[in-house]
């Protein structure tokens, strides 16, 4: 492994400042530079994963996500969809990878399919079971060489314009009291029971909650 860029966009949005670290133009021109290079988007059903597929403009994209999202992800630009990461490309390895999930086990899986000269971008923090989340890659848990560098995007400009990206599915929580709605939303997230949807809790500003 000669080069890995670890990107830390605290707002978890894929924006114009993120793509240069993958040598990918944003927004995608009619013919994106190196658009035929294989790229893996791990966790493509997430918000970040969907924006990546839609904005990157690549033509050789492997997307991993739950089966129910595969058809939709193909409309966003995925060439091949899978439930688990599989190698693509001439040498059997991917040249570019974006990890939109960044749970500890996903780093090891991506390391198995990323080219030795490949580039990895991942979103922090890293989640490992019930342990505290980390805003940096711990050396003892990093399957990649220590040469990896961290890039911090602070309030990046040029975010995708309104209406340029298809709307996501929304899980609307509007039943029960405000406290109950929040508790339900947190339970969905903590127990990993939400896939490819945004959890939205309604708020009653009239004070009836």
C-alpha positions as CSV (number, residue, x, y, z in Angstrom):
1,X,0.0,0.0,0.0
2,X,1.6,3.2,-1.1
3,X,-1.1,5.8,-0.5
4,X,-4.2,6.1,1.6
5,X,-6.1,9.3,2.3
6,X,-8.3,9.1,5.4
7,X,-10.9,11.8,5.1
8,X,-12.7,13.2,8.2
9,X,-15.7,15.3,7.2
10,X,-17.4,15.9,10.5
11,X,-20.7,16.7,8.9
12,X,-20.7,13.3,7.1
13,X,-21.5,14.9,3.8
14,X,-19.8,14.3,0.5
15,X,-19.0,17.7,-0.9
16,X,-16.7,19.3,-3.5
17,X,-13.7,19.4,-1.1
18,X,-13.9,15.6,-0.5
19,X,-13.6,14.4,-4.1
20,X,-10.1,15.7,-4.9
21,X,-8.7,13.3,-2.4
22,X,-10.0,10.5,-4.6
23,X,-8.8,12.3,-7.7
24,X,-12.5,12.5,-8.7
25,X,-14.0,15.7,-10.2
26,X,-17.1,17.3,-8.6
27,X,-19.6,17.9,-9.9
28,X,-19.0,15.3,-12.5
29,X,-18.3,16.8,-16.0
30,X,-19.6,15.1,-19.1
31,X,-16.5,12.9,-19.1
32,X,-15.0,12.7,-15.6
33,X,-11.2,12.3,-15.3
34,X,-10.2,8.6,-15.0
35,X,-13.9,7.7,-15.0
36,X,-13.2,4.1,-15.9
37,X,-11.0,3.4,-12.9
38,X,-12.8,0.9,-10.6
39,X,-14.1,2.4,-7.4
40,X,-15.8,0.7,-4.4
41,X,-18.4,2.5,-2.4
42,X,-18.9,0.5,0.8
43,X,-22.2,1.2,2.5
44,X,-23.7,2.8,-0.6
45,X,-27.2,2.8,0.8
46,X,-26.2,5.4,3.4
47,X,-26.6,9.1,2.8
48,X,-22.9,9.6,2.0
49,X,-22.8,6.5,-0.2
50,X,-25.8,7.7,-2.3
51,X,-24.3,11.1,-2.8
52,X,-21.0,9.6,-3.9
53,X,-22.6,7.4,-6.5
54,X,-24.7,10.3,-7.9
55,X,-21.9,12.9,-8.0
56,X,-18.7,11.1,-8.8
57,X,-19.4,10.3,-12.4
58,X,-17.5,7.0,-12.6
59,X,-18.5,4.2,-14.9
60,X,-16.9,1.2,-13.1
61,X,-18.5,1.4,-9.7
62,X,-19.1,-1.5,-7.2
63,X,-21.6,-0.6,-4.5
64,X,-22.2,-2.7,-1.4
65,X,-25.6,-2.3,0.3
66,X,-28.6,-4.2,1.4
67,X,-30.3,-6.1,-1.4
68,X,-33.5,-3.9,-1.3
69,X,-31.4,-0.9,-2.3
70,X,-29.6,-2.4,-5.3
71,X,-32.1,-1.2,-8.0
72,X,-32.1,2.3,-6.7
73,X,-28.3,2.5,-6.4
74,X,-28.0,1.5,-10.1
75,X,-30.1,4.5,-11.0
76,X,-27.5,6.6,-9.2
77,X,-24.6,5.2,-11.1
78,X,-23.6,1.9,-9.6
79,X,-22.3,-0.5,-12.2
80,X,-22.4,-3.6,-10.0
81,X,-24.1,-4.0,-6.7
82,X,-23.4,-6.6,-4.0
83,X,-24.2,-7.5,-0.4
84,X,-20.5,-7.9,0.4
85,X,-17.4,-6.4,-1.1
86,X,-16.0,-8.2,-4.2
87,X,-13.0,-7.3,-6.2
88,X,-13.4,-5.6,-9.5
89,X,-10.8,-4.3,-12.0
90,X,-8.1,-5.6,-14.2
91,X,-5.9,-6.9,-11.3
92,X,-8.8,-8.1,-9.2
93,X,-8.5,-5.1,-6.9
94,X,-10.3,-1.8,-6.7
95,X,-8.3,1.4,-7.3
96,X,-10.5,3.8,-5.2
97,X,-12.7,3.1,-2.2
98,X,-15.0,5.1,0.0
99,X,-16.1,3.7,3.3
100,X,-19.4,5.3,4.2
101,X,-20.0,3.1,7.2
102,X,-16.6,2.9,9.0
103,X,-17.4,0.3,11.5
104,X,-14.2,-1.5,12.6
105,X,-14.8,-4.7,10.7
106,X,-15.4,-2.9,7.4
107,X,-11.8,-1.7,7.3
108,X,-10.5,-5.2,7.2
109,X,-12.9,-6.2,4.4
110,X,-11.9,-3.2,2.3
111,X,-8.2,-3.9,2.9
112,X,-8.7,-7.3,1.2
113,X,-10.0,-5.8,-2.1
114,X,-8.1,-2.5,-2.3
115,X,-5.2,-2.3,-4.7
116,X,-1.7,-1.9,-3.3
117,X,-1.5,1.5,-5.0
118,X,-5.2,2.3,-4.2
119,X,-6.7,5.2,-2.3
120,X,-9.1,4.9,0.6
121,X,-11.4,7.6,2.0
122,X,-13.4,6.9,5.1
123,X,-15.7,8.8,7.3
124,X,-15.0,9.2,11.0
125,X,-15.7,8.4,13.8
126,X,-15.0,4.7,13.8
127,X,-17.6,2.6,15.6
128,X,-16.6,-0.7,17.2
129,X,-19.4,-2.4,19.2
130,X,-20.2,-0.6,22.4
131,X,-16.7,0.9,22.7
132,X,-16.3,4.7,22.5
133,X,-16.2,6.1,19.0
134,X,-12.8,7.2,17.7
135,X,-12.1,10.4,15.7
136,X,-8.8,8.9,14.5
137,X,-7.7,5.5,13.3
138,X,-5.9,3.8,16.1
139,X,-2.6,2.3,15.1
140,X,-3.3,-1.1,16.7
141,X,-6.5,-1.4,14.8
142,X,-5.5,0.0,11.4
143,X,-5.1,-2.7,8.7
144,X,-3.3,-0.1,6.5
145,X,0.2,1.2,6.8
146,X,1.1,4.0,9.2
147,X,1.7,6.3,6.2
148,X,-2.0,7.0,6.0
149,X,-2.8,10.7,6.5
150,X,-5.9,12.3,7.9
151,X,-7.6,15.2,6.1
152,X,-10.1,17.3,8.0
153,X,-12.8,19.1,6.1
154,X,-14.2,22.0,8.1
155,X,-17.4,23.6,6.7
156,X,-16.4,22.7,3.1
157,X,-17.9,25.0,0.5
158,X,-19.7,24.0,-2.7
159,X,-22.1,21.5,-1.2
160,X,-24.5,19.9,-3.7
161,X,-27.1,22.4,-4.8
162,X,-30.7,21.9,-3.6
163,X,-32.6,19.6,-5.9
164,X,-29.5,18.1,-7.6
165,X,-29.7,14.8,-5.8
166,X,-32.7,12.4,-5.6
167,X,-34.5,12.5,-2.3
168,X,-33.8,9.8,0.2
169,X,-36.3,7.6,1.9
170,X,-37.5,8.9,5.2
171,X,-38.6,7.0,8.3
172,X,-41.0,9.5,9.9
173,X,-41.6,9.2,13.6
174,X,-44.8,11.1,14.4
175,X,-46.6,8.9,16.9
176,X,-46.5,9.2,20.7
177,X,-44.9,12.0,22.8
178,X,-41.8,13.8,21.7
179,X,-39.7,11.8,24.3
180,X,-41.1,8.5,22.9
181,X,-40.4,9.5,19.3
182,X,-36.8,10.4,20.1
183,X,-36.4,7.1,22.1
184,X,-37.7,5.1,19.1
185,X,-35.3,6.8,16.8
186,X,-32.3,6.2,19.0
187,X,-33.3,2.6,19.4
188,X,-33.4,2.2,15.6
189,X,-30.0,3.7,15.2
190,X,-28.3,2.0,18.2
191,X,-29.5,-1.5,17.1
192,X,-28.7,-1.0,13.4
193,X,-32.3,-1.4,12.4
194,X,-32.4,1.3,9.8
195,X,-31.1,0.8,6.2
196,X,-30.9,3.5,3.6
197,X,-33.3,5.8,5.3
198,X,-33.1,9.0,7.3
199,X,-34.8,9.0,10.7
200,X,-36.9,12.1,11.1
201,X,-38.7,13.0,14.4
202,X,-41.5,15.5,14.3
203,X,-41.4,18.4,16.7
204,X,-44.5,20.1,18.0
205,X,-43.5,23.8,18.6
206,X,-47.0,24.6,20.1
207,X,-46.0,23.0,23.4
208,X,-48.5,20.1,23.2
209,X,-45.7,17.6,23.5
